[in-house]
Amino acid sequence: MEAVRSIAQQGIGVSMLRLSNPLETETTLILSGKSWIGPADKGLRLIGFGDRRCLLVFGVTGTSARVARARAETVAVCRRYGGLFVGTVVGKTWEKSRFYSPYLRNTLWECGVAVDTLETALPWKNVPAAAVEISASIRDAMAACGEKALVIAHLSHVYRDGASVYTTFLFRRPADPEQLLERWHAMKRAASLTIQRNGGTITHQHGVGEDHAPYLPAEKGPLGMQAIRAACATFDPSGMMNPGKLFQEV
């Protein structure tokens, strides 16, 4: 995380940074289905990259000279923080398969496993604790139901002053739709309250909508909510534009 923060704050010309936590790293490598994953795992462990290893995928774009410079600077920062540059194979494999996820989601649903995501953005000083506590809150919510959840996370967007923590969770789909919804609500509420407690925005880029509306006032405050309502009243006085998705009326 400190390496990624350094890259962003130094203004190195990367076009993408994505840092997976250890469990997402393992999951990503397994899902790639590549034959070299097993030997690579053994080799990495031999040189000290074990269960706590984290995968950083970064992209550089532009002229050949710009790409070469940004790549060299990024690799140098990562090495200062103990990183091991492994070339472009893993990144290209991730790039090729990343848009397969919606199809995997549908297949998992048919096999009895539900998948959802949530995200937030926080100042750098809050990122380490939040990244751990959000995942833990989802697992704890399912444990209270006597169930387990697979929770993985990554830093998806990186800025000079903070980063987005993007969390994916998978859980067994009960036959009863009401029970499914109840469990999902429990996980969503636990994660949302944890995000609030850590000073994160209730949603980074996914929008507010009905799911996040209950948590918006705590983030914006009374004056902020008043300003948003005033803007809506000015530009949409008849309330035609997606009504009920931003405010929870009482």
SEPA-240468 format. One record per residue: residue number from 0; residue in one letter; chain; z, y, x of N, C-alpha, C in turn. Coordinates in Angstrom, 2 decimals. Each point is the difference from the previous one (the first is absolute). Example, Ala and Ser with C-alpha at 12.3 -4.5 7.8 and 13.67 -1.06 7.14 Angstrom:
SEPA-240468
   nr  rest  kette      nc3      nc2      nc1     cac3     cac2     cac1      cc3      cc2      cc1
    0     a      A     7.80    -5.69    13.19     0.00     1.19    -0.89     0.00     1.20     0.90
    1     s      A    -0.72     1.05    -0.35     0.06     1.19     0.82     0.73     1.09    -0.77
END
This chain:
SEPA-240468
   nr  rest  kette      nc3      nc2      nc1     cac3     cac2     cac1      cc3      cc2      cc1
    0     m      A     0.00    -1.20     0.82     0.00     1.20    -0.82     0.00     1.25     0.86
    1     e      A     0.78    -0.01     1.07     0.05     1.16     0.89    -1.36     0.21     0.69
    2     a      A    -0.69    -1.08     0.29    -1.33     0.12     0.60    -0.96     0.68    -0.98
    3     v      A     0.04    -0.43    -1.24    -0.88     0.58    -1.03     0.34     1.47    -0.21
    4     r      A     1.28     0.30    -0.03     0.43     1.39    -0.15    -0.51     0.85     1.16
    5     s      A     0.08    -0.54     1.20    -0.45     0.73     1.18    -1.51     0.25    -0.06
    6     i      A    -0.75    -0.99    -0.43    -1.46     0.15    -0.11    -0.34     1.14    -0.97
    7     a      A     0.69     0.03    -1.14    -0.26     1.03    -1.00     0.39     1.38     0.50
    8     q      A     1.16     0.10     0.63     0.51     1.31     0.40    -0.69     0.54     1.25
    9     q      A    -0.63    -0.88     0.78    -0.78     0.46     1.15    -1.40     0.46    -0.41
   10     g      A    -0.37    -0.28    -1.25    -1.31     0.40    -0.48    -1.13    -0.82     0.57
   11     i      A     0.28    -1.25     0.37    -1.06    -0.88     0.51    -1.00    -0.26    -1.13
   12     g      A    -1.29     0.02     0.33    -1.05    -0.03    -1.02    -0.29    -1.35    -0.61
   13     v      A     1.00    -0.64    -0.56    -0.24    -1.26    -0.72    -0.37     0.31    -1.45
   14     s      A    -0.76    -0.88    -0.61    -0.37     0.18    -1.41     0.84    -0.87    -0.92
   15     m      A     0.76    -0.94     0.55     0.84    -0.88    -0.81     1.10    -0.60     0.85
   16     l      A     1.21    -0.11    -0.59     1.12    -0.72     0.61     0.67    -0.80    -1.11
   17     r      A     0.20    -1.28     0.24     0.66    -0.86    -0.98     0.93    -0.94     0.76
   18     l      A     1.31     0.20    -0.21     1.00    -0.79     0.72     0.72    -0.93    -0.97
   19     s      A    -0.16    -1.31     0.17     0.62    -1.00    -0.87     1.36    -0.41     0.53
   20     n      A     0.94    -0.27    -0.90     1.29    -0.53     0.43    -0.20    -1.47     0.40
   21     p      A     1.01    -0.64     0.59    -0.20    -1.37     0.49    -0.49    -0.99    -1.05
   22     l      A     0.55     0.07    -1.22    -0.41    -0.97    -1.02    -1.43     0.25    -0.46
   23     e      A    -0.39     1.26    -0.13    -1.40     0.27    -0.37    -0.94    -0.38     1.14
   24     t      A     0.45     0.19     1.23    -0.81    -0.42     1.16    -0.29    -1.49    -0.07
   25     e      A     1.05    -0.78    -0.23    -0.19    -1.46    -0.08    -0.90    -0.37    -1.18
   26     t      A     0.23     0.64    -1.15    -0.80    -0.29    -1.19    -1.47     0.35     0.22
   27     t      A    -0.26     1.16     0.62    -1.37     0.43     0.26    -0.73    -0.98     0.90
   28     l      A     0.68    -0.46     1.03    -0.64    -0.93     0.93    -0.28    -1.34    -0.67
   29     i      A     0.94    -0.47    -0.81    -0.21    -1.28    -0.71    -1.17     0.11    -0.97
   30     l      A    -0.05     1.12    -0.75    -1.05     0.17    -1.00    -1.39     0.15     0.62
   31     s      A    -0.05     0.37     1.27    -1.31     0.12     0.64    -0.71    -1.35     0.08
   32     g      A     0.79    -1.08     0.07    -0.58    -1.34     0.01    -0.76    -0.35     1.27
   33     k      A     0.20     0.79     1.06    -0.76    -0.22     1.22     0.62    -1.14     0.83
   34     s      A    -0.85    -0.76     0.65     0.46    -1.16     0.78     0.78     0.41     1.24
   35     w      A    -0.18     1.25     0.45     0.66     0.42     1.23     1.42     0.52    -0.23
   36     i      A     0.45     0.05    -1.26     1.32     0.54    -0.30     1.10    -0.84     0.64
   37     g      A    -0.11    -1.33    -0.11     1.02    -0.89     0.57     0.15     0.17     1.50
   38     p      A    -1.08    -0.13     0.77     0.10     0.19     1.44     0.46     1.42     0.37
   39     a      A    -0.46     0.99    -0.75     0.41     1.38     0.28     1.50     0.17    -0.22
   40     d      A     0.52    -0.63    -1.04     1.43     0.08    -0.29     0.81    -0.59     1.16
   41     k      A    -0.41    -1.14     0.49     0.72    -0.64     1.11    -0.06     0.86     1.26
   42     g      A    -1.17     0.58     0.25    -0.15     0.83     1.18     0.86     1.25    -0.07
   43     l      A     0.04     0.64    -1.17     0.81     1.20    -0.17     1.49    -0.31     0.17
   44     r      A     0.43    -1.12    -0.52     1.41    -0.37     0.12     0.39    -0.26     1.46
   45     l      A    -0.94    -0.57     0.75     0.29    -0.29     1.41     0.26     1.28     0.79
   46     i      A    -0.63     1.10    -0.40     0.19     1.25     0.74     0.98     0.95    -0.70
   47     g      A     0.74    -0.54    -0.99     1.09     0.76    -0.58    -0.25     0.67    -1.33
   48     f      A    -1.17    -0.21    -0.60    -0.28     0.59    -1.31     0.25    -1.06    -1.08
   49     g      A     1.24    -0.03    -0.47     0.41    -1.04    -0.94     0.01     0.46    -1.44
   50     d      A     1.09    -0.36    -0.73     0.05     0.22    -1.44     0.06     1.48    -0.39
   51     r      A     0.38     0.88     0.93     0.13     1.42    -0.33    -1.25     0.81     0.34
   52     r      A    -1.07    -0.67     0.38    -1.21     0.73     0.36    -0.60     0.69    -1.22
   53     c      A    -0.60     1.15     0.24    -0.62     0.79    -1.06    -1.45     0.30     0.38
   54     l      A    -0.89    -0.14    -0.96    -1.42     0.22     0.22    -0.36     1.45    -0.31
   55     l      A    -0.58     0.69     0.96    -0.53     1.33    -0.22    -1.52    -0.07     0.06
   56     v      A    -0.65     0.35    -1.10    -1.46     0.11    -0.03    -0.34     1.48     0.02
   57     f      A    -0.83     0.41     0.94    -0.40     1.41     0.04    -1.51     0.11     0.09
   58     g      A    -0.52     1.10    -0.51    -1.43     0.23     0.02    -0.33     1.32     0.68
   59     v      A    -1.13     0.04     0.67    -0.48     1.23     0.62    -1.48     0.17    -0.38
   60     t      A    -0.38     1.22    -0.29    -1.39     0.27    -0.39    -0.48     1.25     0.73
   61     g      A    -1.32     0.13     0.11    -0.58     1.17     0.64    -0.98    -0.38     1.09
   62     t      A    -0.24     0.92     0.90    -0.92    -0.27     1.10     0.59    -1.04     0.94
   63     s      A    -0.84    -0.55     0.84     0.47    -1.03     0.93     1.11     0.53     0.89
   64     a      A    -0.16     1.24     0.47     1.01     0.58     0.89     1.31     0.23    -0.74
   65     r      A    -0.10     0.49    -1.23     1.21     0.26    -0.78     0.72    -1.30    -0.33
   66     v      A    -0.75    -1.02    -0.37     0.59    -1.30    -0.32     0.71    -0.58     1.22
   67     a      A    -0.66     0.06     1.14     0.58    -0.56     1.23     1.29     0.73     0.37
   68     r      A     0.01     1.32    -0.14     1.19     0.77     0.35     1.16    -0.30    -0.95
   69     a      A    -0.29     0.01    -1.31     1.06    -0.25    -0.99     0.56    -1.41     0.12
   70     r      A    -0.89    -0.94     0.26     0.43    -1.39     0.15     0.91    -0.15     1.23
   71     a      A    -0.40     0.59     1.10     0.80    -0.10     1.22     1.36     0.66    -0.17
   72     e      A     0.04     1.16    -0.66     1.26     0.71    -0.21     0.92    -0.80    -0.92
   73     t      A    -0.56    -0.59    -1.04     0.80    -0.80    -0.94     0.58    -1.23     0.68
   74     v      A    -0.82    -0.69     0.76     0.46    -1.20     0.71     1.10     0.36     1.00
   75     a      A    -0.14     1.14     0.66     1.00     0.42     0.98     1.34     0.26    -0.67
   76     v      A    -0.01     0.66    -1.16     1.25     0.25    -0.72     0.64    -1.32    -0.42
   77     c      A    -0.79    -0.90    -0.55     0.55    -1.29    -0.45     0.61    -0.78     1.16
   78     r      A    -0.64     0.04     1.14     0.54    -0.73     1.15     1.33     0.60     0.46
   79     r      A     0.14     1.33    -0.11     1.26     0.63     0.37     1.14    -0.50    -0.86
   80     y      A    -0.30    -0.39    -1.23     1.02    -0.49    -0.92     0.03    -1.53    -0.08
   81     g      A    -0.60    -0.66     0.99     0.07    -1.46     0.06    -1.08    -0.73    -0.74
   82     g      A    -1.05     0.70    -0.39    -1.08    -0.63    -0.74    -0.97    -0.75     0.89
   83     l      A    -0.71    -0.94    -0.59    -1.00    -0.79     0.70    -1.34     0.19    -0.69
   84     f      A    -0.96     0.58     0.70    -1.33     0.21    -0.58    -0.77    -1.31     0.04
   85     v      A    -0.51    -0.43    -1.15    -0.66    -1.32    -0.08    -1.48     0.11    -0.33
   86     g      A    -0.56     1.19     0.15    -1.43     0.15    -0.25    -0.32     0.29    -1.46
   87     t      A    -1.22    -0.28    -0.41    -0.49     0.42    -1.32    -0.12    -1.15    -1.01
   88     v      A     0.23    -1.23     0.43    -0.24    -1.14    -0.89     0.88     0.05    -1.25
   89     v      A     1.29     0.22     0.18     0.91     0.03    -1.14    -0.34     1.15    -0.94
   90     g      A    -0.28     1.17     0.58    -0.33     1.16    -0.83    -1.27    -0.21    -0.79
   91     k      A    -1.01    -0.57     0.62    -1.25    -0.24    -0.72     0.17    -1.07    -1.07
   92     t      A     0.85    -0.99     0.27     0.28    -1.02    -1.01     0.70     0.62    -1.20
   93     w      A     0.98     0.88     0.27     0.70     0.69    -1.08    -0.97     0.88    -0.80
   94     e      A    -0.86     0.74     0.70    -0.95     0.89    -0.67    -0.94    -0.78    -0.91
   95     k      A    -0.43    -1.17     0.45    -0.94    -0.81    -0.77     0.63    -0.58    -1.26
   96     s      A     1.30    -0.34     0.08     0.63    -0.72    -1.12     0.88     0.86    -0.89
   97     r      A     0.21     1.28     0.33     0.99     0.79    -0.72    -0.34     0.19    -1.48
   98     f      A    -1.28     0.01    -0.35    -0.39     0.22    -1.39    -0.06    -1.31    -0.80
   99     y      A     0.41    -1.09     0.63     0.09    -1.26    -0.73     1.29    -0.08    -0.81
  100     s      A     0.95     0.88     0.26     1.32    -0.10    -0.61    -0.02    -0.04    -1.52
  101     p      A    -0.81     0.82    -0.69    -0.02    -0.09    -1.47    -0.37    -1.39    -0.51
  102     y      A    -0.91    -0.66     0.71    -0.38    -1.35    -0.42     1.13    -0.98     0.26
  103     l      A     0.71     0.19     1.11     1.14    -0.85     0.29     1.08     0.19    -1.06
  104     r      A     0.20     1.26    -0.42     0.99     0.29    -1.04    -0.30    -0.77    -1.27
  105     n      A    -1.26     0.00    -0.42    -0.36    -0.71    -1.23     0.18    -1.50     0.14
  106     t      A    -0.34    -0.53     1.16     0.17    -1.44     0.24     1.47    -0.38     0.00
  107     l      A     0.83     0.83     0.64     1.44    -0.27     0.02     0.57     0.02    -1.41
  108     w      A    -0.46     0.94    -0.82     0.49     0.08    -1.39    -0.29    -1.30    -0.74
  109     e      A    -1.21    -0.51     0.19    -0.37    -1.25    -0.66     0.83    -1.17     0.53
  110     c      A     0.51     0.12     1.22     0.84    -1.05     0.59     1.48     0.22    -0.29
  111     g      A     0.32     1.04    -0.79     1.38     0.22    -0.39     0.79     0.95     0.87
  112     v      A    -0.70     0.83     0.80     0.67     0.97     0.87    -0.50     1.40    -0.34
  113     a      A     0.93     0.91    -0.25    -0.34     1.39    -0.30     0.12     0.85     1.26
  114     v      A    -0.83     1.04     0.09    -0.02     0.89     1.16     0.01     1.44    -0.48
  115     d      A     0.78     0.84     0.67    -0.04     1.43    -0.28     0.28     0.77     1.28
  116     t      A    -0.26     1.30    -0.04     0.25     0.86     1.15     0.72     1.26    -0.45
  117     l      A     0.67     0.64     0.93     0.58     1.32    -0.22     0.03     0.73     1.33
  118     e      A     0.12     1.33    -0.05    -0.08     0.76     1.24     0.78     1.29    -0.11
  119     t      A     0.28     0.57     1.16     0.69     1.27     0.07    -0.39     0.66     1.32
  120     a      A     0.38     1.26     0.16    -0.14     0.70     1.27     1.33     0.67     0.31
  121     l      A     0.39    -0.04     1.28     1.30     0.51     0.41    -0.11     0.73     1.34
  122     p      A     0.98     0.87     0.29     0.08     0.57     1.36     0.27    -1.12     1.00
  123     w      A    -0.41     0.20     1.24     0.14    -1.04     1.01     1.44    -0.51     0.12
  124     k      A     0.97     0.91    -0.08     1.38    -0.43     0.22     0.48    -0.96    -1.08
  125     n      A    -0.66    -0.01    -1.16     0.40    -0.87    -1.10    -0.81    -1.29    -0.07
  126     v      A    -1.08    -0.08     0.76    -0.90    -1.15    -0.11     0.65    -1.33     0.38
  127     p      A     0.70    -0.10     1.14     0.52    -1.32     0.41     0.91    -0.64    -1.04
  128     a      A     0.97     0.76    -0.51     0.92    -0.57    -0.99    -0.71    -0.32    -1.30
  129     a      A    -0.85     0.93    -0.46    -0.68    -0.21    -1.27    -0.91    -1.23     0.04
  130     a      A    -0.71    -0.19     1.10    -0.92    -1.12     0.10     0.71    -1.34    -0.14
  131     v      A     1.24    -0.06     0.47     0.80    -1.23    -0.12     0.64    -0.09    -1.38
  132     e      A     0.57     1.10    -0.47     0.78    -0.03    -1.24    -0.86    -0.18    -1.24
  133     i      A    -1.21     0.53    -0.01    -0.88    -0.18    -1.16    -0.31    -1.48    -0.19
  134     s      A    -0.38    -0.66     1.09    -0.29    -1.44    -0.09     1.23    -0.78    -0.43
  135     a      A     1.15     0.34     0.56     1.24    -0.71    -0.33     0.36     0.18    -1.46
  136     s      A    -0.23     1.20    -0.54     0.35     0.24    -1.40    -0.83    -0.85    -0.95
  137     i      A    -1.26    -0.22     0.35    -0.87    -0.84    -0.83     0.46    -1.46     0.06
  138     r      A     0.31    -0.46     1.19     0.49    -1.38     0.14     1.32    -0.20    -0.74
  139     d      A     0.88     0.99     0.09     1.30    -0.10    -0.67    -0.15    -0.02    -1.52
  140     a      A    -0.94     0.79    -0.51    -0.23     0.02    -1.45    -0.46    -1.36    -0.50
  141     m      A    -0.84    -0.67     0.77    -0.44    -1.33    -0.40     1.10    -1.04     0.20
  142     a      A     0.80     0.17     1.03     1.11    -0.93     0.23     0.97     0.02    -1.17
  143     a      A     0.18     1.18    -0.61     0.88     0.11    -1.16    -0.53    -0.79    -1.19
  144     c      A    -1.31    -0.29     0.02    -0.62    -0.82    -1.05    -0.08    -1.46     0.41
  145     g      A     0.56    -0.33     1.16    -0.09    -1.37     0.50    -1.37    -0.33     0.56
  146     e      A    -0.76     1.03     0.40    -1.35    -0.19     0.50    -0.14     0.63     1.39
  147     k      A    -1.13    -0.27     0.64    -0.31     0.59     1.30    -1.29     0.82    -0.10
  148     a      A    -0.13     0.94     0.91    -1.23     0.79     0.10    -0.42     0.07     1.46
  149     l      A    -1.30    -0.07     0.23    -0.55     0.24     1.33    -0.34     1.49     0.07
  150     v      A     0.67     0.73     0.88    -0.17     1.45     0.07    -0.47     0.37     1.40
  151     i      A    -1.16     0.63     0.08    -0.56     0.42     1.28    -0.29     1.50    -0.06
  152     a      A    -0.04     0.65     1.16    -0.17     1.45    -0.01    -0.72     0.47     1.26
  153     h      A    -0.61     1.19    -0.13    -0.62     0.63     1.16     0.04     1.51    -0.15
  154     l      A    -0.16     0.69     1.13    -0.23     1.44    -0.03    -1.50     0.18    -0.17
  155     s      A    -0.40     0.56    -1.15    -1.42     0.05    -0.32    -0.64     1.33     0.36
  156     h      A     0.75     1.10    -0.12    -0.51     1.32     0.34     1.04     0.66     0.91
  157     v      A    -0.47     0.59     1.06     0.90     0.56     1.00    -0.32     1.47     0.20
  158     y      A     1.04     0.81     0.00    -0.15     1.44     0.15     0.90     0.49     1.13
  159     r      A    -0.13     1.27     0.36     0.86     0.55     1.04     1.46    -0.02    -0.41
  160     d      A     0.27     0.24    -1.28     1.38     0.15    -0.46     0.55    -1.21    -0.75
  161     g      A    -0.80    -1.05    -0.17     0.50    -1.16    -0.72    -1.06    -1.07    -0.18
  162     a      A     0.30    -0.96    -0.86    -0.94    -1.11    -0.21     0.20    -0.58    -1.39
  163     s      A    -1.00    -0.73    -0.45     0.06    -0.70    -1.28     0.42    -1.45     0.23
  164     v      A     1.00    -0.45    -0.73     0.41    -1.41     0.02    -0.63    -0.67    -1.22
  165     y      A    -0.86    -0.97     0.25    -0.76    -0.68    -1.07     0.51    -1.44    -0.08
  166     t      A     0.50    -0.37    -1.16     0.66    -1.30    -0.18    -0.76    -0.86    -0.98
  167     t      A    -0.20    -1.26     0.35    -0.63    -0.98    -0.88     1.00    -1.11    -0.28
  168     f      A     0.12    -0.41    -1.27     0.93    -1.07    -0.30    -0.64    -1.04    -0.91
  169     l      A     0.28    -1.26     0.31    -0.51    -1.14    -0.75     1.17    -0.78    -0.56
  170     f      A    -0.12    -0.46    -1.25     1.09    -0.73    -0.62    -0.55    -0.99    -1.03
  171     r      A     0.79    -1.02    -0.26    -0.42    -1.05    -0.94    -0.15     0.57    -1.40
  172     r      A    -1.10    -0.33    -0.66    -0.29     0.53    -1.34     0.56    -0.95    -1.05
  173     p      A     1.03     0.43    -0.74     0.52    -0.87    -1.06    -0.98    -0.09    -1.16
  174     a      A     0.13    -1.04    -0.79    -0.91    -0.20    -1.12     0.20     1.05    -1.09
  175     d      A     1.23     0.47    -0.15     0.32     0.97    -1.04    -0.38     1.41     0.48
  176     p      A    -0.95     0.68    -0.67    -0.41     1.34     0.43     1.14     1.00    -0.01
  177     e      A     0.92    -0.13    -0.95     1.12     0.93    -0.07     0.93    -0.16     1.21
  178     q      A     0.19    -1.23     0.41     0.82    -0.26     1.18    -0.69     0.53     1.26
  179     l      A    -1.31    -0.15     0.05    -0.78     0.53     1.12     0.18     1.52     0.09
  180     l      A    -0.14     0.68    -1.14     0.12     1.45    -0.03     1.42     0.44     0.37
  181     e      A     0.98    -0.75    -0.46     1.39     0.33     0.31     0.26    -0.10     1.50
  182     r      A    -0.51    -1.03     0.63     0.19    -0.16     1.45    -0.73     1.08     0.77
  183     w      A    -1.21     0.31    -0.45    -0.76     1.05     0.68     0.74     1.34    -0.11
  184     h      A     0.52     0.31    -1.18     0.75     1.24    -0.19     1.22     0.05     0.92
  185     a      A     0.67    -1.12     0.16     1.18    -0.04     0.85    -0.36     0.31     1.45
  186     m      A    -1.10    -0.57     0.48    -0.43     0.27     1.37    -0.48     1.43     0.17
  187     k      A    -0.77     0.47    -0.98    -0.54     1.36     0.06     1.13     1.04    -0.01
  188     r      A     0.98    -0.21    -0.85     1.11     0.95    -0.08     0.83    -0.02     1.29
  189     a      A     0.28    -1.19     0.51     0.79    -0.11     1.23    -0.71     0.70     1.16
  190     a      A    -1.29    -0.22     0.13    -0.76     0.63     1.08    -0.08     1.51    -0.19
  191     s      A    -0.21     0.45    -1.23    -0.13     1.44    -0.27     1.29     0.74     0.29
  192     l      A     1.13    -0.58    -0.38     1.29     0.63     0.29     0.27     0.02     1.50
  193     t      A    -0.44    -1.03     0.70     0.16    -0.04     1.46    -0.85     1.08     0.65
  194     i      A    -1.22     0.18    -0.49    -0.86     1.07     0.51     0.66     1.36    -0.21
  195     q      A     0.53     0.21    -1.19     0.70     1.26    -0.30     1.17     0.22     0.96
  196     r      A     0.78    -1.03     0.19     1.19     0.10     0.84    -0.34     0.33     1.45
  197     n      A    -1.17    -0.42     0.44    -0.41     0.25     1.37    -0.83     1.28     0.15
  198     g      A    -0.10     0.77    -1.06    -0.70     1.28     0.09    -1.51    -0.09    -0.01
  199     g      A    -0.54    -1.08    -0.57    -1.45    -0.17    -0.06    -0.58     0.51    -1.30
  200     t      A    -1.29     0.28     0.00    -0.69     0.35    -1.23    -0.18    -1.27    -0.83
  201     i      A     0.06     0.14    -1.31    -0.05    -1.18    -0.87    -1.36    -0.69     0.05
  202     t      A    -1.02     0.73     0.42    -1.30    -0.60     0.24    -0.76     0.87     0.98
  203     h      A    -0.65    -0.63     0.94    -0.70     0.73     1.05    -1.40     0.39    -0.45
  204     q      A    -0.80    -0.99    -0.44    -1.38     0.27    -0.38    -0.42    -0.71    -1.30
  205     h      A     0.86    -0.81    -0.55    -0.37    -0.77    -1.19     0.10     0.78    -1.29
  206     g      A     0.58     1.20     0.03     0.18     0.77    -1.22     1.31    -0.34    -0.69
  207     v      A     0.35     0.80    -1.00     1.29    -0.16    -0.67    -0.14    -0.96    -1.17
  208     g      A    -0.50     0.43    -1.13    -0.19    -0.89    -1.13     1.32    -0.46    -0.60
  209     e      A    -0.08    -0.90    -0.95     1.19    -0.46    -0.73     1.00    -0.70     0.90
  210     d      A    -0.47    -0.74     1.00     0.90    -0.78     0.86     0.94     0.89     0.80
  211     h      A    -0.51     1.15     0.46     0.77     0.84     0.90     0.59     1.24    -0.66
  212     a      A    -0.39     0.28    -1.22     0.47     1.22    -0.67     1.52     0.12    -0.05
  213     p      A     0.75    -1.09    -0.21     1.47     0.16    -0.06     0.62     0.50     1.30
  214     y      A    -0.70    -0.17     1.11     0.57     0.34     1.30    -0.49     1.36     0.53
  215     l      A    -0.95     0.59    -0.70    -0.59     1.25     0.47     0.99     1.17    -0.03
  216     p      A     0.82     0.17    -1.04     0.92     1.15    -0.02     0.98     0.01     1.18
  217     a      A     0.45    -1.17     0.43     0.92    -0.05     1.13    -0.67     0.49     1.28
  218     e      A    -1.31    -0.21     0.11    -0.74     0.45     1.18    -0.33     1.48    -0.07
  219     k      A    -0.48     0.47    -1.15    -0.48     1.38    -0.11     1.10     1.00    -0.33
  220     g      A     1.08    -0.47    -0.67     1.06     0.92    -0.40    -0.38     0.74    -1.26
  221     p      A     0.97     0.64    -0.66    -0.27     0.71    -1.27    -1.08     1.07     0.14
  222     l      A     0.06     0.79     1.08    -0.97     1.08     0.17    -1.40    -0.57     0.24
  223     g      A    -0.08    -1.07     0.80    -1.29    -0.62     0.25    -0.62    -0.56    -1.26
  224     m      A     0.80    -0.68    -0.82    -0.50    -0.55    -1.26    -0.45     1.13    -0.93
  225     q      A     0.75     1.10     0.01    -0.36     1.14    -0.84    -1.36     0.57     0.43
  226     a      A    -0.22     0.05     1.32    -1.28     0.50     0.51    -1.16    -0.91    -0.39
  227     i      A     0.23    -1.31     0.08    -1.05    -0.96    -0.38    -0.31     0.12    -1.49
  228     r      A     1.04     0.09    -0.81    -0.22     0.16    -1.45    -0.76     1.30    -0.31
  229     a      A     0.34     1.05     0.72    -0.68     1.28    -0.23    -1.48    -0.10     0.35
  230     a      A    -0.30    -0.69     1.11    -1.40    -0.18     0.39    -0.75    -0.81    -1.05
  231     c      A     0.63    -1.05    -0.50    -0.64    -0.82    -1.03    -0.22     0.80    -1.28
  232     a      A     0.99     0.81    -0.35    -0.12     0.81    -1.21    -1.12     1.03     0.12
  233     t      A    -0.22     0.50     1.22    -1.04     1.01     0.23    -1.39    -0.62    -0.05
  234     f      A    -0.18    -1.12     0.67    -1.34    -0.58     0.13    -0.31    -1.04    -1.07
  235     d      A     1.02    -0.49    -0.69    -0.20    -1.03    -1.03     0.94     0.28    -1.18
  236     p      A    -0.17     1.14    -0.66     0.96     0.40    -1.05     0.07    -0.97    -1.18
  237     s      A    -1.07    -0.72    -0.27     0.02    -0.94    -1.12     0.45    -1.40     0.41
  238     g      A     0.31    -0.21     1.28     0.51    -1.29     0.47    -1.00    -1.13    -0.11
  239     m      A    -1.27     0.28     0.27    -1.05    -1.01    -0.14    -0.14    -0.89     1.23
  240     m      A     0.43     0.51     1.14    -0.33    -0.67     1.27     1.05    -1.05     0.35
  241     n      A    -0.31    -1.24    -0.32     0.87    -1.13     0.34     1.45     0.24    -0.43
  242     p      A     0.22     0.23    -1.28     1.35     0.36    -0.46     1.02    -1.11     0.22
  243     g      A     1.24     0.41     0.29     1.10    -0.95     0.15     0.08    -0.71     1.32
  244     k      A    -0.86     0.38     0.94    -0.04    -0.73     1.28     0.74     0.71     1.12
  245     l      A     0.43     1.24    -0.22     0.68     0.75     1.04     1.44     0.33    -0.35
  246     f      A     0.23     0.26    -1.26     1.35     0.37    -0.45     0.53    -1.04    -0.96
  247     q      A     1.28    -0.26     0.06     0.66    -0.85    -0.99     0.68     0.92    -1.00
  248     e      A    -0.56     0.10    -1.18     0.55     0.89    -1.02     1.23    -0.62    -0.62
  249     v      A     0.99     0.82    -0.30     1.24    -0.49    -0.64     0.16     0.68    -1.34
END
